[in-house]
Amino acid sequence: MSDETDWYRLEDGYYVSANKSYVSYKDNKSKVTVRKVTGVAANDVLNVRDFPNSYIGNVICALKNENLVDVIGECFNNNQKWYLVHIKNSQYEKTGWAAACYFS
């Protein structure tokens, strides 16, 4: 594209567009990494969003400390690392973005 915007394919099959001067990525040879939610206050939750940004991403579900998720991708937005997580349990199956600093 003429405005330096490229399309990037995420491991879940979705595509995102971004100016390539703002994108950092790596090939993820492993398909899935299991991570545990940590560092969330006892009376709080970690929001999973439809976009990797706390201000414009809509909340699609929430996680508590000790919850396990499959990490299927990652990106950086405004110097903050985000994980693309897949959650599947008896209530629902969701894929969305969560701040990587809350995972071990």
Backbone bond lengths (Angstrom), bond angles and torsions (degrees), N, CA, C in turn:
res aa  C-N    CA-C-N  psi(-1)  N-CA   C-N-CA  omega(-1)  CA-C   N-CA-C  phi
1 M - - - 1.436 - - 1.522 109.18 -
2 S 1.282 116.96 152.47 1.461 120.78 -174.26 1.521 113.60 -73.05
3 D 1.318 119.38 -21.96 1.466 121.26 -178.92 1.526 112.81 -91.68
4 E 1.342 116.76 20.82 1.462 122.66 179.50 1.531 112.57 69.32
5 T 1.321 117.31 15.62 1.452 121.31 178.96 1.517 109.84 -91.81
6 D 1.316 115.84 132.50 1.456 122.30 177.40 1.514 108.95 -121.44
7 W 1.326 115.67 163.38 1.455 122.10 175.05 1.519 108.77 -101.49
8 Y 1.333 115.65 139.24 1.453 122.16 179.78 1.517 108.68 -124.25
9 R 1.330 116.20 131.17 1.456 121.09 179.71 1.519 109.18 -92.42
10 L 1.325 115.86 127.00 1.446 122.14 176.41 1.519 108.85 -87.50
11 E 1.318 116.85 160.74 1.455 120.36 -177.00 1.518 113.63 -64.85
12 D 1.333 117.81 -20.93 1.457 119.27 178.46 1.526 112.11 -82.55
13 G 1.348 116.62 0.67 1.458 121.24 177.78 1.511 114.36 97.94
14 Y 1.329 117.87 -13.42 1.457 120.93 178.18 1.530 110.02 -76.83
15 Y 1.321 116.32 157.60 1.459 122.34 177.11 1.523 109.83 -117.24
16 V 1.316 115.35 145.64 1.456 121.25 173.45 1.515 108.07 -128.42
17 S 1.324 116.26 150.40 1.458 120.07 175.81 1.518 108.77 -110.53
18 A 1.317 115.65 145.54 1.460 120.45 -179.33 1.513 109.45 -160.79
19 N 1.318 115.45 152.68 1.450 120.84 173.25 1.516 107.28 -68.27
20 K 1.330 117.02 124.81 1.470 120.21 -172.65 1.518 113.80 -62.99
21 S 1.327 118.50 -19.19 1.462 119.48 177.83 1.533 111.96 -74.19
22 Y 1.343 117.26 -11.07 1.456 121.53 179.59 1.529 112.85 -109.17
23 V 1.310 117.28 5.55 1.463 120.54 -174.07 1.515 110.51 -108.90
24 S 1.315 114.83 135.03 1.451 122.25 171.96 1.516 105.93 -128.66
25 Y 1.304 116.80 128.06 1.452 119.00 179.92 1.512 109.89 -147.89
26 K 1.308 113.68 164.50 1.452 119.80 176.20 1.512 107.85 -140.88
27 D 1.307 116.17 154.23 1.452 120.24 174.79 1.513 108.15 -72.06
28 N 1.291 115.74 128.01 1.456 121.14 179.16 1.519 107.70 -100.62
29 K 1.315 116.30 99.97 1.463 120.96 -176.33 1.528 111.57 -70.37
30 S 1.320 117.12 -31.73 1.459 118.66 177.10 1.522 108.30 -86.42
31 K 1.286 116.33 136.48 1.462 121.09 -175.64 1.522 112.63 -70.66
32 V 1.331 117.08 -44.59 1.455 121.11 -173.87 1.525 109.38 -139.65
33 T 1.322 115.98 137.35 1.456 122.31 173.29 1.519 107.31 -122.87
34 V 1.312 117.58 127.91 1.454 121.17 177.53 1.522 108.33 -86.22
35 R 1.338 115.80 129.12 1.473 121.91 178.56 1.522 109.72 -128.31
36 K 1.346 114.99 153.97 1.460 121.72 179.14 1.521 109.17 -110.08
37 V 1.334 116.43 137.43 1.461 122.17 176.83 1.524 108.59 -71.93
38 T 1.335 116.47 129.94 1.464 122.47 178.32 1.528 109.35 -141.22
39 G 1.310 116.32 158.99 1.459 121.12 172.98 1.515 115.86 81.85
40 V 1.319 118.48 6.09 1.463 121.10 176.95 1.528 107.59 -87.44
41 A 1.316 117.32 135.22 1.464 121.08 179.72 1.524 110.25 -57.03
42 A 1.326 116.36 148.56 1.465 122.31 -175.14 1.529 112.90 -56.23
43 N 1.312 117.63 -32.27 1.458 121.41 -178.38 1.534 112.72 -101.62
44 D 1.334 116.33 20.33 1.464 119.88 -175.36 1.530 109.75 -131.07
45 V 1.333 116.65 176.37 1.457 123.06 178.50 1.530 109.28 -135.51
46 L 1.322 115.17 161.48 1.464 122.17 173.98 1.524 107.18 -99.07
47 N 1.318 116.95 118.40 1.458 121.14 -179.49 1.522 110.99 -77.32
48 V 1.319 115.47 136.33 1.461 122.90 171.51 1.521 105.68 -103.95
49 R 1.346 116.21 129.44 1.462 120.95 -170.52 1.527 111.94 -119.47
50 D 1.318 115.39 164.00 1.459 120.77 178.35 1.525 112.48 -83.98
51 F 1.328 117.26 -4.11 1.464 123.44 179.44 1.525 107.45 -149.25
52 P 1.332 118.69 142.63 1.467 120.53 -175.98 1.527 113.53 -77.50
53 N 1.333 116.16 68.20 1.457 121.36 179.40 1.526 108.07 -161.18
54 S 1.322 117.83 128.31 1.466 121.95 -177.63 1.513 113.46 -68.59
55 Y 1.330 117.79 -21.30 1.460 120.49 -174.53 1.521 113.42 -95.42
56 I 1.321 117.68 -30.08 1.466 118.22 -177.26 1.524 113.76 -118.60
57 G 1.318 117.75 -9.19 1.462 120.22 178.26 1.520 111.19 -79.91
58 N 1.326 117.05 131.43 1.459 121.16 177.55 1.529 109.82 -79.02
59 V 1.323 116.49 139.35 1.460 121.84 179.04 1.529 108.99 -74.23
60 I 1.345 115.94 126.74 1.464 119.76 179.05 1.528 112.33 -109.08
61 C 1.329 117.61 -20.56 1.464 122.66 173.32 1.522 107.61 -170.11
62 A 1.330 116.05 175.72 1.466 120.75 -178.10 1.523 109.63 -135.09
63 L 1.336 114.71 150.53 1.462 122.04 -179.72 1.522 109.50 -121.75
64 K 1.335 115.37 153.57 1.460 121.76 176.24 1.522 108.88 -113.46
65 N 1.333 115.94 164.62 1.467 120.29 173.95 1.523 109.87 -51.11
66 E 1.309 114.99 143.63 1.462 124.29 178.45 1.528 113.94 80.21
67 N 1.346 119.13 -10.54 1.466 119.72 175.09 1.520 109.35 -63.38
68 L 1.319 116.87 142.26 1.457 123.13 176.84 1.517 109.49 -104.98
69 V 1.336 115.76 139.82 1.466 121.49 178.22 1.522 108.87 -136.38
70 D 1.311 115.72 159.70 1.457 121.91 171.38 1.522 107.97 -92.91
71 V 1.319 117.54 121.50 1.462 121.75 175.07 1.525 106.98 -90.39
72 I 1.334 116.30 119.47 1.464 120.89 -175.91 1.526 112.66 -114.34
73 G 1.328 116.99 -0.36 1.454 120.54 177.96 1.518 110.01 -175.10
74 E 1.320 115.74 174.61 1.459 120.52 177.81 1.513 109.59 -155.20
75 C 1.329 115.90 158.27 1.459 121.18 174.85 1.523 108.40 -155.07
76 F 1.310 115.62 170.47 1.456 122.46 174.56 1.520 107.84 -118.07
77 N 1.321 116.37 133.56 1.456 121.89 175.91 1.519 107.08 -135.41
78 N 1.330 117.15 121.02 1.471 122.34 -176.91 1.522 111.63 52.03
79 N 1.325 115.76 45.17 1.462 123.89 178.85 1.525 113.94 64.13
80 Q 1.314 117.86 15.24 1.460 121.18 174.72 1.518 108.28 -110.92
81 K 1.333 115.00 133.04 1.459 120.28 179.47 1.521 109.72 -84.15
82 W 1.340 115.17 135.40 1.458 122.63 178.23 1.519 109.06 -124.69
83 Y 1.342 115.45 144.19 1.455 121.01 173.51 1.526 109.39 -104.21
84 L 1.319 115.15 139.14 1.454 121.12 168.90 1.522 105.41 -87.59
85 V 1.328 116.25 113.85 1.457 120.81 -173.60 1.518 111.18 -113.48
86 H 1.308 113.88 148.09 1.465 121.15 175.37 1.516 107.18 -117.29
87 I 1.335 115.88 125.40 1.452 121.95 -178.75 1.521 107.83 -118.97
88 K 1.311 115.53 126.82 1.464 120.04 177.06 1.512 107.26 -135.59
89 N 1.333 115.37 121.14 1.457 120.33 176.62 1.525 108.77 -143.62
90 S 1.302 116.84 -169.98 1.470 120.18 -176.18 1.525 112.33 -70.66
91 Q 1.339 118.45 -17.08 1.462 121.95 -177.81 1.529 113.62 -94.16
92 Y 1.337 117.21 -36.10 1.458 119.79 -175.94 1.521 111.06 -165.06
93 E 1.332 114.60 171.27 1.460 122.83 173.00 1.522 106.64 -131.64
94 K 1.325 116.92 120.86 1.469 122.44 -175.32 1.522 110.28 -135.72
95 T 1.313 115.82 151.56 1.465 122.94 171.19 1.522 106.68 -129.68
96 G 1.342 116.48 128.83 1.448 120.53 -179.42 1.515 111.19 -165.78
97 W 1.325 115.83 -172.99 1.468 123.05 -174.21 1.519 111.03 -106.91
98 A 1.346 115.66 138.50 1.459 121.88 176.39 1.524 109.06 -138.89
99 A 1.320 116.65 145.64 1.463 121.79 -179.30 1.531 110.09 -61.10
100 A 1.319 116.76 124.88 1.465 123.00 -174.51 1.522 113.23 -65.69
101 C 1.313 118.08 -22.82 1.474 120.59 -177.26 1.525 112.23 -66.51
102 Y 1.325 119.01 -10.13 1.454 122.46 -179.90 1.531 113.42 -101.52
103 F 1.319 117.17 22.19 1.463 120.56 -179.22 1.525 110.46 -127.60
104 S 1.318 114.66 147.93 1.470 119.08 173.44 1.506 108.92 -116.99
